[in-house]
């Protein structure tokens, strides 16, 4: 290959030009903003959003690692309850459901003991 420095500089110029467009990317996790607002499905989704609790239509799921032993053990349930409370205390969290509170309500102090 003749004149490798010229090829290197030329390649770098092309790569830098292509990489400079990365600053134009705007990530959006709201599916409704990516389609036209006059589409029937968007109108239907907005109507359901008005009539059902926030984020019920698009929940976020978090999985807890498997605990050794029976998951119904009070110590394990206490750990799950504590984790649910910590997640519920985060900003923009509307409701947390799990084994200890499948309806979104916390079980409180009903014999659930953190530990394990």
Phi, psi and omega in degrees: 000125179272145177051065181295332181294322179293319178294321179297313180296317179297317178295319179296321179297315179296315181295320178294321178297318179291320181291334181293339178284349179297333179288348180273354182284131175236108180282138181222126181257009176263107183298333182290337180278348183268350179243159179300142185286346181267007178285142183301323182294325177292317178298318179295319179295320178293324177294317177295325180294329178287332187259346180241159179302153182302136177066012176289328181282332181227072182286159174252134182252138174236134180254137178263140178300152182293135179262137178289139181096181182291132183286348177277001179296137182305325180293320180291319177295325176295320177297316179296320179296318179296318179295320178298319179295321179295318178294319181296333180281350180289151180294149177067016175265122183273314183206146177238126177244149179190192180298324184274343178211072186294342179266359182100351179267139179288149180282339180077214182260064181257050177083010178274118185246118176296144179163186176102000000 
